[in-house]
């Protein structure tokens, strides 16, 4: 941070003159040209007065990031780590104080905050408890069309349909699904749309839908079950982490990827390009979801906006070697 002495030296005036100019001393008699020069130098050196620093500190916003999962999941799935990194980085960039709390542990939250980031769907009880701390809330990685809450999410409906269209255009007539379920009372939108649209296109049946959690181990176990039966030759997997386990199970079965079975997944985590073979997957900008969630929360806090916004981050199908050319 610049000092008064540095400004005085560069402006060619006394330390006292710089101090009185920057603190707007009404008794000071100095040329406008000198004042302008001092202010320009102060701006160049990014100097802030003690009063402005006190004001900035006093006005610092405090956001709470409430995650609906254990922090351990960030180790197993970089998708979630990237969301948090986006939140952390943007709050740091904007000078916003941030408290991260996992497993929706509202009891550990500060008593007052200026806004709340809800990462993943939270229960009605946890949502109600969170909103007693602040009504300024935004969902990340989930969309709720019934509430007045901003949402940053992925267009999973479009992704699911695009997978069906891609495989059918390649001539596949039977497509399976391996996915997960975060909430026992709510099916994943990928599974719902994939099943509905796939049945409409005549390429999906209930017998080819397998559901566990979002871990590699779950993907491995579900793929073993699928491969023990008469299985489809094309497969949509809900996440790259699940797909890692699926690929292992397929290799162990002696099948060739993609000649015997093709695989498309979602997220494009860093290891996706290093699996064997490299994984075809949808690239999701999850870090952008985190940073834009912070931006929406800040904008709503600043402007008092009451109309909720729904934002989808872009996604792109990256074709690698688990699908046919």
C-alpha positions as CSV (number, residue, x, y, z in Angstrom):
1,X,0.0,0.0,0.0
2,X,1.3,3.5,-0.9
3,X,2.3,5.9,1.8
4,X,1.9,9.7,2.1
5,X,5.6,10.1,1.8
6,X,5.7,8.3,-1.5
7,X,2.9,10.5,-2.9
8,X,4.6,13.7,-1.6
9,X,8.0,12.7,-3.2
10,X,6.3,12.0,-6.5
11,X,4.2,15.2,-6.4
12,X,7.1,17.4,-5.2
13,X,5.2,18.8,-2.3
14,X,5.4,18.5,1.5
15,X,4.1,15.6,3.5
16,X,1.7,17.9,5.3
17,X,0.3,19.3,2.1
18,X,-0.5,15.8,0.8
19,X,-2.1,14.8,4.1
20,X,-4.3,18.0,4.2
21,X,-5.3,17.6,0.5
22,X,-6.3,13.9,0.8
23,X,-8.3,14.6,4.0
24,X,-10.1,17.5,2.4
25,X,-8.8,20.2,4.8
26,X,-11.0,23.3,4.2
27,X,-8.4,25.7,5.6
28,X,-5.8,24.6,3.1
29,X,-4.9,27.1,0.4
30,X,-3.3,25.3,-2.6
31,X,-3.6,25.5,-6.3
32,X,-6.2,23.3,-8.0
33,X,-3.5,22.0,-10.3
34,X,-1.5,20.8,-7.3
35,X,-4.6,19.2,-5.8
36,X,-5.4,17.4,-9.0
37,X,-1.8,16.2,-9.3
38,X,-1.8,14.8,-5.7
39,X,-5.1,13.0,-6.3
40,X,-3.9,11.5,-9.6
41,X,-0.7,10.2,-8.0
42,X,-2.7,8.8,-5.1
43,X,-5.0,7.0,-7.5
44,X,-2.0,5.6,-9.5
45,X,-0.4,4.3,-6.3
46,X,-3.8,3.0,-5.1
47,X,-3.7,5.0,-1.9
48,X,-6.7,5.0,0.5
49,X,-7.1,7.4,3.4
50,X,-7.5,6.0,6.9
51,X,-11.1,7.2,6.9
52,X,-11.9,5.3,3.7
53,X,-10.2,2.2,5.1
54,X,-12.3,2.4,8.3
55,X,-15.4,2.8,6.2
56,X,-14.5,-0.1,3.9
57,X,-13.9,-2.3,7.0
58,X,-17.1,-1.2,8.5
59,X,-19.0,-1.9,5.3
60,X,-17.4,-5.3,4.6
61,X,-20.1,-7.8,3.6
62,X,-20.2,-11.3,5.2
63,X,-21.5,-14.2,3.1
64,X,-22.2,-17.7,4.3
65,X,-21.7,-20.7,2.0
66,X,-23.8,-23.6,3.1
67,X,-22.9,-26.9,1.4
68,X,-25.4,-29.8,1.5
69,X,-22.6,-32.4,1.5
70,X,-19.5,-33.4,3.5
71,X,-16.2,-31.7,2.7
72,X,-14.7,-35.1,1.9
73,X,-16.6,-35.2,-1.4
74,X,-14.3,-32.4,-2.7
75,X,-11.5,-34.9,-2.6
76,X,-13.4,-37.5,-4.6
77,X,-15.0,-35.2,-7.1
78,X,-13.2,-32.1,-8.3
79,X,-16.5,-30.7,-9.6
80,X,-17.4,-29.7,-6.1
81,X,-14.0,-28.5,-5.3
82,X,-14.1,-26.1,-8.3
83,X,-17.4,-24.7,-7.1
84,X,-15.9,-23.8,-3.7
85,X,-12.8,-22.5,-5.4
86,X,-14.9,-20.1,-7.5
87,X,-16.8,-18.9,-4.4
88,X,-13.6,-18.4,-2.3
89,X,-11.7,-16.6,-5.1
90,X,-14.6,-14.3,-6.0
91,X,-15.2,-13.3,-2.3
92,X,-11.5,-12.7,-1.9
93,X,-11.4,-10.6,-5.0
94,X,-14.4,-8.5,-3.9
95,X,-13.3,-8.1,-0.3
96,X,-16.2,-10.1,1.1
97,X,-15.8,-12.1,4.3
98,X,-16.8,-15.7,3.8
99,X,-17.8,-18.5,6.1
100,X,-17.9,-22.1,4.7
101,X,-20.1,-24.6,6.4
102,X,-20.7,-28.2,5.3
103,X,-23.5,-30.7,5.8
104,X,-25.9,-27.8,6.3
105,X,-24.8,-27.4,9.8
106,X,-26.9,-24.2,10.5
107,X,-26.1,-24.4,14.2
108,X,-22.4,-23.5,13.4
109,X,-23.4,-20.5,11.3
110,X,-22.8,-16.9,12.3
111,X,-25.9,-15.2,13.8
112,X,-26.0,-12.5,11.2
113,X,-24.8,-12.5,7.5
114,X,-25.5,-10.4,4.5
115,X,-26.2,-13.3,2.1
116,X,-26.2,-17.0,1.9
117,X,-24.9,-19.3,-0.9
118,X,-26.8,-22.6,-0.9
119,X,-24.7,-25.2,-2.7
120,X,-26.9,-28.1,-3.8
121,X,-30.5,-28.7,-2.7
122,X,-31.2,-28.3,1.0
123,X,-34.2,-29.5,2.9
124,X,-37.1,-27.3,3.6
125,X,-36.2,-27.1,7.3
126,X,-32.6,-26.1,6.6
127,X,-33.7,-23.6,4.0
128,X,-36.1,-22.0,6.4
129,X,-33.4,-21.9,9.1
130,X,-30.9,-20.4,6.7
131,X,-33.3,-17.7,5.6
132,X,-33.8,-16.5,9.2
133,X,-30.2,-15.4,9.0
134,X,-30.6,-13.6,5.7
135,X,-33.4,-13.5,3.1
136,X,-30.7,-12.7,0.5
137,X,-30.0,-16.2,-0.8
138,X,-28.8,-17.9,-4.0
139,X,-28.8,-21.5,-5.0
140,X,-25.7,-22.9,-6.8
141,X,-25.9,-26.3,-8.6
142,X,-29.7,-26.5,-8.1
143,X,-32.8,-24.7,-9.4
144,X,-36.0,-24.1,-7.5
145,X,-38.7,-22.5,-9.7
146,X,-41.2,-22.2,-6.8
147,X,-39.1,-19.8,-4.5
148,X,-37.9,-16.2,-4.9
149,X,-34.3,-17.4,-4.9
150,X,-31.6,-16.7,-7.5
151,X,-30.3,-19.9,-9.1
152,X,-27.0,-20.7,-10.8
153,X,-27.2,-24.2,-12.4
154,X,-26.4,-26.4,-15.4
155,X,-29.0,-27.1,-18.1
156,X,-29.1,-30.8,-17.4
157,X,-32.3,-31.3,-19.4
158,X,-30.5,-30.1,-22.5
159,X,-27.5,-32.3,-21.8
160,X,-29.6,-35.4,-21.3
161,X,-31.4,-34.8,-24.5
162,X,-28.2,-34.1,-26.4
163,X,-26.8,-37.5,-25.3
164,X,-29.8,-39.3,-26.6
165,X,-29.6,-37.4,-29.9
166,X,-25.9,-38.0,-30.3
167,X,-26.2,-41.8,-29.8
168,X,-29.3,-42.2,-31.9
169,X,-27.6,-40.3,-34.8
170,X,-24.8,-42.8,-34.5
171,X,-27.3,-45.6,-35.0
172,X,-27.6,-46.9,-31.4
173,X,-31.0,-48.4,-30.6
174,X,-30.5,-49.1,-26.9
175,X,-29.0,-46.7,-24.5
176,X,-28.5,-47.2,-20.7
177,X,-28.0,-44.9,-17.8
178,X,-25.9,-45.1,-14.6
179,X,-26.4,-42.3,-12.1
180,X,-26.7,-41.2,-8.5
181,X,-29.3,-39.7,-6.1
182,X,-28.4,-37.0,-3.6
183,X,-31.8,-36.9,-2.0
184,X,-33.8,-40.1,-1.4
185,X,-37.1,-38.2,-2.0
186,X,-36.0,-36.6,-5.3
187,X,-34.7,-38.2,-8.5
188,X,-31.8,-36.6,-10.4
189,X,-33.0,-34.5,-13.3
190,X,-30.5,-36.2,-15.6
191,X,-32.2,-39.6,-15.0
192,X,-35.7,-38.2,-15.3
193,X,-35.2,-36.4,-18.6
194,X,-33.0,-39.2,-20.0
195,X,-35.7,-41.8,-19.3
196,X,-38.6,-39.7,-20.5
197,X,-36.9,-38.5,-23.7
198,X,-35.3,-41.8,-24.4
199,X,-38.6,-43.6,-24.1
200,X,-40.1,-41.1,-26.5
201,X,-37.3,-41.9,-29.0
202,X,-37.8,-45.6,-28.4
203,X,-34.2,-46.3,-27.2
204,X,-34.5,-46.4,-23.4
205,X,-36.2,-48.9,-21.1
206,X,-36.5,-49.0,-17.3
207,X,-34.4,-52.2,-17.2
208,X,-31.4,-50.2,-18.4
209,X,-31.5,-47.5,-15.6
210,X,-29.1,-48.0,-12.7
211,X,-28.9,-45.7,-9.7
212,X,-26.6,-45.4,-6.7
213,X,-24.6,-42.5,-5.4
214,X,-22.1,-40.2,-7.1
215,X,-18.9,-42.1,-6.3
216,X,-16.6,-44.1,-8.4
217,X,-17.3,-47.2,-6.2
218,X,-21.0,-46.9,-6.9
219,X,-20.3,-46.6,-10.7
220,X,-18.1,-49.7,-10.5
221,X,-20.7,-51.8,-8.6
222,X,-23.6,-50.6,-10.8
223,X,-21.7,-51.3,-14.0
224,X,-20.9,-54.9,-12.7
225,X,-24.6,-55.4,-12.3
226,X,-25.4,-54.1,-15.7
227,X,-22.7,-56.1,-17.5
228,X,-23.9,-59.3,-15.8
229,X,-27.1,-59.1,-17.9
230,X,-27.9,-58.4,-21.5
231,X,-26.6,-54.8,-21.5
232,X,-27.0,-51.8,-23.8
233,X,-24.1,-50.8,-26.2
234,X,-24.3,-47.1,-25.4
235,X,-24.2,-45.6,-21.9
236,X,-24.9,-42.2,-20.4
237,X,-23.2,-41.8,-17.0
238,X,-24.3,-38.9,-14.7
239,X,-20.8,-37.7,-13.7
240,X,-17.1,-38.3,-14.4
241,X,-16.5,-39.7,-10.9
242,X,-19.1,-42.4,-11.5
243,X,-17.7,-43.0,-15.0
244,X,-14.2,-43.8,-13.6
245,X,-15.7,-46.8,-11.8
246,X,-17.8,-47.7,-14.8
247,X,-14.7,-47.8,-17.1
248,X,-12.9,-50.1,-14.7
249,X,-15.8,-52.5,-14.6
250,X,-16.0,-52.6,-18.4
251,X,-12.3,-53.2,-18.7
252,X,-12.5,-56.1,-16.3
253,X,-15.4,-57.6,-18.3
254,X,-13.1,-57.8,-21.3
255,X,-15.3,-55.5,-23.4
256,X,-13.8,-53.0,-25.8
257,X,-14.5,-49.3,-25.4
258,X,-16.1,-47.9,-27.6
259,X,-16.5,-50.8,-30.1
260,X,-18.6,-52.9,-27.6
261,X,-19.9,-50.1,-25.5
262,X,-19.7,-46.3,-25.8
263,X,-19.7,-44.0,-22.8
264,X,-20.6,-40.3,-22.4
265,X,-20.4,-38.6,-19.0
266,X,-20.8,-35.1,-17.4
267,X,-18.4,-32.6,-15.8
268,X,-15.0,-32.9,-17.7
269,X,-13.0,-33.1,-14.5
270,X,-9.2,-32.8,-15.0
271,X,-8.6,-36.6,-14.9
272,X,-11.2,-37.2,-17.7
273,X,-8.7,-36.8,-20.4
274,X,-6.3,-39.2,-18.7
275,X,-8.7,-42.2,-18.2
276,X,-8.2,-45.2,-20.5
277,X,-9.6,-44.5,-23.0
278,X,-10.0,-40.7,-22.6
279,X,-13.5,-40.0,-21.5
280,X,-16.1,-38.3,-23.7
281,X,-17.9,-35.9,-21.4
282,X,-19.7,-32.6,-21.1
283,X,-17.5,-29.7,-20.0
284,X,-19.1,-27.9,-17.1
285,X,-17.7,-24.6,-15.9
286,X,-18.3,-25.3,-12.2
287,X,-15.9,-22.7,-10.9
288,X,-17.9,-20.1,-12.9
289,X,-21.0,-21.3,-11.1
290,X,-19.4,-20.4,-7.8
291,X,-18.1,-17.0,-8.8
292,X,-21.3,-16.0,-10.5
293,X,-23.3,-17.1,-7.5
294,X,-21.3,-14.6,-5.4
295,X,-21.9,-11.9,-8.0
296,X,-25.6,-12.4,-8.0
297,X,-25.7,-12.3,-4.2
298,X,-23.7,-9.1,-4.1
299,X,-25.8,-7.5,-6.8
300,X,-29.1,-8.4,-5.0
301,X,-27.7,-7.2,-1.7
302,X,-26.5,-3.9,-3.2
303,X,-29.5,-3.1,-5.5
304,X,-32.3,-4.6,-3.4
305,X,-33.6,-6.6,-6.4
306,X,-36.6,-8.7,-5.6
307,X,-37.2,-10.6,-8.9
308,X,-35.3,-13.9,-8.9
309,X,-32.9,-14.8,-11.7
310,X,-32.3,-18.2,-13.2
311,X,-28.8,-18.6,-14.8
312,X,-27.5,-21.6,-16.7
313,X,-23.7,-21.8,-17.2
314,X,-22.7,-23.1,-20.6
315,X,-21.8,-26.7,-21.3
316,X,-20.1,-28.4,-24.2
317,X,-19.8,-32.0,-25.3
318,X,-16.1,-33.0,-25.5
319,X,-15.8,-36.1,-27.6
320,X,-12.8,-38.3,-26.8
321,X,-12.2,-42.0,-27.2
322,X,-15.0,-43.6,-25.2
323,X,-17.3,-42.8,-28.2
324,X,-17.0,-43.8,-31.8
325,X,-15.9,-41.1,-34.3
